């Protein structure tokens, strides 16, 4: 299949919430091309990092119409797509859905490509998943981390309420 991309992803957070990061590997089989990316955030959750890894990986693709298989050990991410939860959340306008900012960011990316999601068991000696885990932890341990503005705003509001 031409223009086939394998996107391997993982996320991590220490404390959950706490410092976190994501790691991803983009593999373009026809071009024998592999690229790795990771970033860290000062306060976030594991689920946000799992989802952000997918988003950033899809955003890195410069051509539209790619056939992308996303490999993730996150049941949260994979089931949201494969069990059709995301479409239900859209219909409910993301009411009472966690991470609506990221799900809304993902939606247009799913329309630019043919994307399938494949769950893989984490920490099960899958080479690319293990490497993504290392990258995510590297991101979480960076000294200079990004700010997850959406999450920190929500966390601040919740702290003020309780």
Buried (B, 14 or more C-beta within 10 A) or exposed (E): EEBBBBBBBBBBBEEEBBBBBBBBBBBBEEEEEEEBBBBBBBBBBBBBBBBBBBBBBBEEBEEEEBBBBBBBBBEBBBBBBBEEBBEEBEEEEBEEBBBBBBBEBBEEBBEBBBBEBEBBEBEEEBEBBBBBBBBBBBBBEBEEBEEBEBBBEBBEEEEEEE
